[in-house]
């Protein structure tokens, strides 16, 4: 990147073309504009900013998440400090119930779950630990998601909570999926029924879309929404000196080695004539007898007061927008081939969940985007003295 482009004196209309207005693209756009004084063209094929975190009001005026519930949680002070420039926060600790044997019980599994489901009277962490140990079936070589759960809690709890849910979510049995899928979900011996354990748990006070609006409210950022990168790709070099690409990496390379497999989601949004539909924001339905995986109710997240409520039924799908990279070794090998191409591609920085074929939480994407900006900044600073010297000659 030249001094000319970084200070906005280049002949091209923009210094950067950023593809994708989700967390990765929006954070990098804001940093480039506010810290480098760079001219940024930010495009997204959707008609809005915010990516999958986008929220809007339904016909009743209830704020809901168009692409399913997004709950913010992090242990990173740096990420909180950065986002707090653009939003105030509403403290919120996420709780999830699972509908199992016609009961709603806490998930992740904790002592309350065990007592309620099996009619037990476990009183201490030690009691619960001993009970889980008595049910666990040790697996010597843990390779799959099934191995992880059976090793920890045994087959009955595995079948009740994990097997059916995983089959619906991924279209595969847990025995066919990498161990990382279920190793993300803890099993507790106490009565903590929070879904996350992070030190910072909160929701943007006025919603994600409002936060993105403030983040991108900069005179050097031009937004083109409903614009597909494929439609302007041939003239991208004429538009900007550098591309930051947050879309699917296989799509960037025209699926040269084949498509990377993803799971998608379908949403059935409903507004109901009742004040509250369920006791917590999310209820999971692990049984394969139920076609959806979960029901979300957004007023729990937002704290909004309203005589009606908005809920979403969530259905995993094989086709549609890419949401979850499918964690299997052969898919990771295919990604590595695309990653090698990306490393050889000059003038393009790949960042974000789709560009790195990895499932990240929102705070992780923000952290990755900030780290990517720092690398761009270091490269800029390293080139400036050399270019200044050349100009002086």
N, C-alpha and C positions, 0 to 999 in steps of 0.2 A: 504494500500500500504506500503510495507516494505522499510526500508532504503536500503536494498540490491537491490531491484528493482529500486528505484528512482535514485540510483547512477550508474546504469548500470553494477553491479557486479553479477546480478542474473544469474541462470543457463539457464533461458529461452532466446531464441534468441532476444526477444524484451521486452521492459517494457510496451508498449502500442500497442494495435491493434486499429486503428481508421478506422471506416467503413464509407466511403463517403468522397469524396474530393471536396465537395462544400465549401461554406464559413465556416460553422460550423466546419467541419472536418479539413479543411486546417488551420484555425486560431489556433485551439487547438493543432494540430500537430506542428506548428511553435513554439508556446509558450512552449510546453513540451520539445521540442528539444533544443531551444535556452536558456530557463530559468532554466530547470531542468537537462539538459544534458541527457535526456531520449532517449532511442532508440525507434523509432516509425516505425511501419509498417502501411502505409496508403494505403487502397485498395478502388477501385471503380469499379462497374460493367461496367461503360462506359469507352471508350478508351481514356479518357482525364480527366484533372483536371478542376476545376472551376464550376462543377455542371451546373445549368441552366444559369449561367452567362457566360458560355464559349463563346468565339468569335473566329472567324477564317476568313481567306480571301477566297473569292469565286474564281472562275476560272479567273475572270477579275482582281483579286488583290484588291478587295474592301472588307474592314473589315465589317463583319455582325455578328449578334447575332443569333446563331443556334437555340436557344430556345426562340426567341422573344425578344423585346427590354428591356434592363435592364438599368435604369437611376438611378444614385447614387445621393442621397440627404439625409441630416441628420442635426440634431441640436446638435449632440454630438461631442464636441472637442476631447474627448478621442478616439472615433472611427476614426476620421480624422487623428489624430496624429499617431495612430497605423498603419493604412493603408498607410500613407505617407512614411513609411519606405520602401515601396515596389513599389511605383509609384509616378510619378509627375502627375499633374492634368490639364485637359483642362476645363476652366470654361464653363458651359453649363446650361441654364435654359430651362426646358422642356415646350413645348407648344403643346397643342392638339386641334384639331378642330373636330367637329361633323358634319356629313353630314345630315342635317335635312331640309326637304322641298326644296331640290335641292340647298341648300346654305351651305357653310362651316362657322360655327360659333364657337366661343370659348366655350370650356368645361374645367373646371367647368363653369356653367352658371354665367355670369357677366352682367354688364350694357350694354356692346357692344352686347352681345348675344340677350338681350331683344330688344334693339333698332333695330337691323338688322332683327330679326325674325318677329317682330310685327309692323314694320314701326313706331317706337316711337321716341321721342326726349327727353329721360330722361337725364338730365344734371348733376345731383348730386347723391351722395350716398343716400341722403334722398329721392329723387325722386324714385330711384330704389327700396329702401326698402318699400316705400308706395305701389308701384306697385305690388311687390311680396306679400305683406301683403293682398292686395285686391284680389289676386288670391288664397291665401292659404286657405285650408279647415281644420280647427283645428281638431286634433284627440286627444281625451281625454286620451286614454291609448295606447301609442306607443309601439307596439310589433314587427312589421314586417318592412321589407325594404319599402314596399308600404306605410305604415303609416308615416315613416320618411319623405319621399319626398312629399307626398300629404299635410302633415302638414306644410311643409316649403314653397312649391311653387304651390300647387294645382294640379288638375288632368291633365290639358292639357300639362303642361311641364313634368309632370311625364310620360305621355304616349309618348311624343315626344322623350325624352332623356333616360328614365330609363327602362320602362317596356319591350320593345322589346330587348334592349341590355342585360338586366338581364336574360330574358328568354333564349336567345342564350347562354350567358356565363355559366349559371348554370343549364340549362335544367329544370328550375322551375320558376314559377311566383314570382315576388317580395313579394306577399302576403304569400308565403310559406317559405320565408327566414328570418333569424334573422335580426334585425334592424342594426347590425354592417356593413352589406354589403354596404348599401348606406350612412350610417352616416359618412363613411370615405371621402366622396366627398363633399366639401363645396359648398355653393352658395354665390356668392359675389355681393355686390352692387356697387363696384368700377369697374375700367376698367383693373385691373390686370389680364392678360391672361396667367400667368404662371400656370402650372398644380400643382406645389408644392410651399409651402411657406417657406421651410426650409432655414436656414441662410447659409448653405453650399450646393451648387449644382454644381456638376462637374462630368466629366468622366475621368477614368484612361487614361492618355495621350496616351499610346501605347496599350490600350485595357485591358480587364479583364484577358485574358489568360496570358499575359505578367506579370501582377501583381501577379497572382497565381504562376507563374514560379519562380519569385524572392522570394516569401513567402516560398516556399517549397524547395528552393535551400539550403539545409542544409545536412551535411554529416551524421547526425543521423536519417534522414528521408529516408526510403526506400518506393518507390511508386510501387504498383502493379496495373496497370490499366487493364480493361477488366477482372477483377477478382471479382467473386460473393461471398459474405459472406457465402451464403448457401453451397458453395462447400468446404469451409474450416472450417465451424462452429464446426464440431466434434473434430477438433484438435486445436481449438482456445485457449483452456486452456494451451496447450503445447507451443503455440507460444508466449504468452504474459501474464503478470500479471493482466492486466486490459484492458477492452474493452471500447472504446468511440464509441457509436453507433448513427449515424445520419440518418439512413434509416427509413422506415415506421415502426412504433412501432407495428402495428398489424402483420406485416410480421415477426418480430423478435420472436413473440410468436406463430408463425405458425397459425395465424388467429383463435386462440382458441375460441374467442367469435364471430367470423364473421369478414368480411372485413369492414374497415372504408371507407366510401364513399368519393371519390375524383372526381373532374372534371379534364379532361385532355385537351390537345391542339394538334392540327395538324397544321403544317406550310407548306406553299407553297412559297418557296424562288425563286425569279426571278431576273435575271440580265438584265437590259434594256439598249438599245442603245440610251440613252438620258442622259443629265447631271443632270436633276432634274425632279422628278416625281410629287411631291406635295410640298405645301408651308411650311409645318412643318413636324417634324419627325413622328408624328402619327395622322392619321385621323380615328375617330370612325364612325361606321355605325350602328346606333341604330335600324333601321328598320328590322323587321323579313322578309321583302321581299329580303334582301341581306343575303346570307348564312354566310359570314364572319363577324367578329366583328370589325376588324380594319386592316389598312394597315400601315406598318412601313417603313420608309426610313432612312437608317443608316448613310448616309453622314451628315445629320443634327446633329447627335450625335457626330460623330467622327471628323468632320471638314475636312475629307479627300477630296482632290481635285482629280477629275477623270472625264474623258469625259463620262463615263458610270455610272450607279447607280444600287444599289441593294435594293430590296424591299421584304417584306414578307406579304402575306395574312395569317391571323390567324383565325382558325376555332376551336371553342370549341368542345369537344368530350366527350362521356361518358366513352370510353375505351382508355387505353394508359398509359403513364407515369403519376404518381400522381403529379398534380400541385397545385390544390386549394382544401383544406378541405371544405366540403360543410357545411356551418354554419346553422345547425338545432339542436334543443335541443336533439333529440334522438341520433344524431351522437356524441354530446358532452358527453352524458351519456355513450355511448359505449366506447369512448376514456377514460373516467374516470376509467372504469374497467381495461383497459390495463395499465393506469397510476399506478393503485394500484399494479399490477403485477410488473411493473418496479421498484416501490419503494421497493419491497420485494426482488429484484434481486441483489445479491451481486456481486461485481466485474465488474459491467457494469454501465456506465454513459450515459444517454439518453439526447441528445441535438440537437437542430435544428428544422426546420419547420416540417419535416415528423415525427420526433420522439416525437414531442409535439403536433401534429395535430392542428397547428395554422398557419395562414398566417402571415408571418413576412416580412417586407421590409429588404433589404440587410443589412442596418446599424443596424437594430435590431438583426439580426442573429449574426453579428460581436460582438455586445454588449453582447448578451447572451453567446457566446462562450468565450469571455474574462472573464465574470463573472463565468462561469463554471470552467475555468482554475484557477481563484483565489480560488475557493472552493477546488479544488484538491490540490492547493498549501498550503492552510491552513491546510488541513488534513495531508499532508506530514510533515509540520513543527510540528504539534501536535504529530505525531508519532515518529519523530526523537529523541527527548530527552529520551523517554521511551525505544526505541530500543538501544540507545547508552548506557543507564544504564544497560540493560540486557547484552549487549556485555561486559561491564566492569566487571560484576560479573563472 
